[in-house]
Amino acid sequence: MRTAIKAALAILLGCGALLLVLGLIIWTGIGDYEELVAVHISIGVVLVLTLWTIAAIAARSGVPASTVAFASAWGLLVVLFGLAQEDLLTGSWHWTIQVLHVAISMGAIWWGRRLVRLMQRSQSASQPSVAHPPTATSAPRAR
């Protein structure tokens, strides 16, 4: 399971970085708008699916159900807000929606990382601590 989590976290962070770069390119008007938006949406879907994958693993790993549910709902918010943003607050104030879209999307990455940290904490708490035997250099106990 550790490998799956590491891979999912790498995908989540990689998608986040790509989405940020693509978003800035789209926002500044560099490149073919329609093609870049389609790629941006596709990578965004991968990001959300990765968040949901992490959430599913977290649910099986003992992370509280309410935390997993909130992270999963946040993924749904990213999808709905991302797809609706073109129709929200059009005109000269549309930039506020774009900034909010970035913030909500960064929240998805934060939730993915949070779930991974909670799983790691849960896993380390469930493992029994191993007492180390005294070494040859340790002083004998006085009786």
Rosetta blueprint (number, residue, H / E / L):
1 M L
2 R H
3 T H
4 A H
5 I H
6 K H
7 A H
8 A H
9 L H
10 A H
11 I H
12 L H
13 L H
14 G H
15 C H
16 G H
17 A H
18 L H
19 L H
20 L H
21 V H
22 L H
23 G H
24 L H
25 I H
26 I H
27 W H
28 T H
29 G L
30 I L
31 G L
32 D L
33 Y H
34 E H
35 E H
36 L H
37 V H
38 A H
39 V H
40 H H
41 I H
42 S H
43 I H
44 G H
45 V H
46 V H
47 L H
48 V H
49 L H
50 T H
51 L H
52 W H
53 T H
54 I H
55 A H
56 A H
57 I H
58 A H
59 A H
60 R H
61 S L
62 G L
63 V L
64 P L
65 A H
66 S H
67 T H
68 V H
69 A H
70 F H
71 A H
72 S H
73 A H
74 W H
75 G H
76 L H
77 L H
78 V H
79 V H
80 L H
81 F H
82 G H
83 L H
84 A H
85 Q H
86 E H
87 D H
88 L L
89 L L
90 T L
91 G L
92 S L
93 W L
94 H H
95 W H
96 T H
97 I H
98 Q H
99 V H
100 L H
101 H H
102 V H
103 A H
104 I H
105 S H
106 M H
107 G H
108 A H
109 I H
110 W H
111 W H
112 G H
113 R H
114 R H
115 L H
116 V H
117 R H
118 L H
119 M H
120 Q H
121 R H
122 S H
123 Q H
124 S H
125 A H
126 S H
127 Q L
128 P L
129 S L
130 V L
131 A L
132 H L
133 P L
134 P L
135 T L
136 A L
137 T L
138 S L
139 A L
140 P L
141 R L
142 A L
143 R L
